């Protein structure tokens, strides 16, 4: 099999990995619930936490992170050496699979967890920097969507310090993708109706107030 054909097969596999609807599967198998019919209707980690509880939420979180991590490592697992650009394309396909799943008529989640998996597989040190931005943001805002919207922009800017133009281009695209996928969240944020988690500075402030 030629290198070109091998790349195409692994690209398709990366997309299919990303398309695997973790939240939907966990809800149907273990809770007999279609997560799409509850809460925000999203199949991702946040809605799973809210509707099915922390155990299900953690399981979906790890599954969605793992999808991104595994996709980027497909070439390594197949002992095929490729340049960084190919790895990032593979990761992007997994992210697009999660967001536009072929198993859900090209609907899906908002890709935050899968993006994390891709970044941890591609550049572990950069991913740690991203986590050091995103996690404190959650603690401050008590809001997953707002944290994602703010953090992805900061992460895009910080990426230039790593002198990896392909990584910066990917993150520039992901800024657009994250904002497009969070359109409904942005509207709720503007109207003051976005859900918050029961943790963090803003939650405690509102509780005291």
Protein Blocks (a to p, Z undefined) as FASTA:
>chain_A
ZZklmmmmmmmmmmmmmmpcfklmmmmmmnopafklgcjlpabfklmmmmnojklmmmmm
mmmmmmmmmmmmmmmmnopacdfklmmmmmmmmmmmmmmcfkloopacehlmmmmmmmmm
mmmmlmmmmmmmmmmmmmmnopaklmmmmmmmmmmmmmmmnopaklmmmmmmmmmmmmmm
mmmmmmmmmnopaccddedjklmmmmmZZ
